[in-house]
Amino acid sequence: MAVSLRNKEVNVCAECAEAGISCGDRQKCAPVRKEGFRNYKGIRLTADGFDCALPVTIDSHSSCAYECLYCFSDNIMGHTMQSKKLGRTSLNLIEGIFSGRDTADGRQFREALRYDKRNAAGFPCPVQVGGLCDPCDSIEQNSGWLLEFMRLATKYDQPVRMSTKGVVFQIPEYFAGITHKPHLFWIAFSINCNDDRLIQRVDRYTPNTTQRLKTMKQLTKAGVNASLRLRPIIPGITDYKRGHIDLIKRAADAGARAVSYEVMFYPMAVPKANRWKYRLLNELAGYDLEKIYRGFGRTMACMRPSAAFTEDIMHEIREVTHACGMVAGVSDPVWKQLSDVGCCCGIPPDDKVFGNWEHENMTNAVVKARDGANKLIRLDDIAPPWSRHTNKLQLCAGGVGAENVYRNRHETWYDLLRKNWNNPSLQRSPMNYLQGAVQLAGEDEQGNYIYKYVGLKRKNEK
């Protein structure tokens, strides 16, 4: 049968289309390893640099086969470059970075990956794979990119944290690739609904929850690290029949070490071609989500719910996670104080292989202030050294107009962090971003604000 992968069609058998993995005899469908990809630079410094402990992100391809209803990357035209030809990231470029090739890209990414600041066990900062597209979808099965990438990661001992909804590791050659050095891989299985039928209506072309957890268990038994990426939490879907509780317990049984979680934001600037997805999402959730989110205050590009709206589920997930013996990592800016560690993926800082993550991020700053004596947070706590000489366009869009053109040429990522830091009215200012969990406490010698952690208080204690 022919299955559309958004930008092209490939022929797959009925078993593969139904299960989302290989054919019944575990041989991949023909045609495979198609050539003709356009060049796509899918390695970048993450746009979540303000609040992410893993600053370097890699996407294998310019598109994803899964077509999840809430996928924010569908709204990013620069990702697909509005091209009908599928792009693939250069493995030669990645090997140059891992191997120490002396290029501008190589030097920049190795600095962010802490190649000169390896931990006691000799490992750099983990790289994350799967930011705007899924590295384990059916496009991958026809490309084989991940197989070669895993070979490079094992060759150069580069820790990899991978986010996926796929189950390609049930295929023998993928399983062999990741288990050659299983300690180098941390697979965050993205699952936000416990119901198999419902999740396949939301994550439209993905394997279901049971298939993903089955793959998680196979990998953890082989020594691969795994976690539950309970993101985004969607009202009416994630908590359908209170399934989020059972989902966490099932993940623990499958060997997950941590749960990383965040409540969905609602985009207010959805391209016309994608609006049908949010209408269907509202129907499946049983709520008018846009109406609910507009009620949370001034309209922004990405509307987030209030702390009062999310307090019950955020605390409950943490409690169940702890009861199951796992680490809680909070990627949500609201209730970030509930995170056990300063890496929102839930990776402990003392992990021998993965613990060398970047400490200059907002999650870590909040956790340190929460647990510290003076509760203070300064700009340098969230601004990594590389931000001072990295153009901001490498992390975010620059806008249009003569003034923006000038800024785009001259402003660094540090400049943008500093502007947001010192302007409390901006959406990305610490006070707005954390919904009041920090308050102004003075200025430093450079005139930058100092914030004090006060924490959010529950409206309804349980």
Sequence and secondary structure as in RCSB ss.txt:
>XXXX:A:sequence
MAVSLRNKEVNVCAECAEAGISCGDRQKCAPVRKEGFRNYKGIRLTADGFDCALPVTIDSHSSCAYECLYCFSDN
IMGHTMQSKKLGRTSLNLIEGIFSGRDTADGRQFREALRYDKRNAAGFPCPVQVGGLCDPCDSIEQNSGWLLEFM
RLATKYDQPVRMSTKGVVFQIPEYFAGITHKPHLFWIAFSINCNDDRLIQRVDRYTPNTTQRLKTMKQLTKAGVN
ASLRLRPIIPGITDYKRGHIDLIKRAADAGARAVSYEVMFYPMAVPKANRWKYRLLNELAGYDLEKIYRGFGRTM
ACMRPSAAFTEDIMHEIREVTHACGMVAGVSDPVWKQLSDVGCCCGIPPDDKVFGNWEHENMTNAVVKARDGANK
LIRLDDIAPPWSRHTNKLQLCAGGVGAENVYRNRHETWYDLLRKNWNNPSLQRSPMNYLQGAVQLAGEDEQGNYI
YKYVGLKRKNEK
>XXXX:A:secstr
 EEE SS EEE  HHHHHHSSS TTS   SS S    EE   EEE TTGGG S  EEE SBS  SS BTT GGGG
 HHHHTT SS EE  HHHHHHHHHT  SHHHHHHHHHTTTTS  TTS    EEE SSS TTSHHHHTT HHHHHH
HHHHHTT  EEEEES  GGGSHHHHHHHHSSGGGEEEEEE   S HHHHHHHBTTS  HHHHHHHHHHHHHTT E
EEEEEEEE TTTTTGGGHHHHHHHHHHHTT  EEEEEE  EES   GGGHHHHHHHHHHHTS HHHHHHTTSS  
SEE   HHHHHHHHHHHHHHHHHTT EEEE SSTTGGG SSSSTT   TT TTT      SHHHHHHHHHHSSS 
EE GGGT  GGGGGSBGGGTS   SSHHHHHHHHH BHHHHHHHHHT TTSTTSHHHHTTTSEEEEEE TTS EE
EEE     SS  
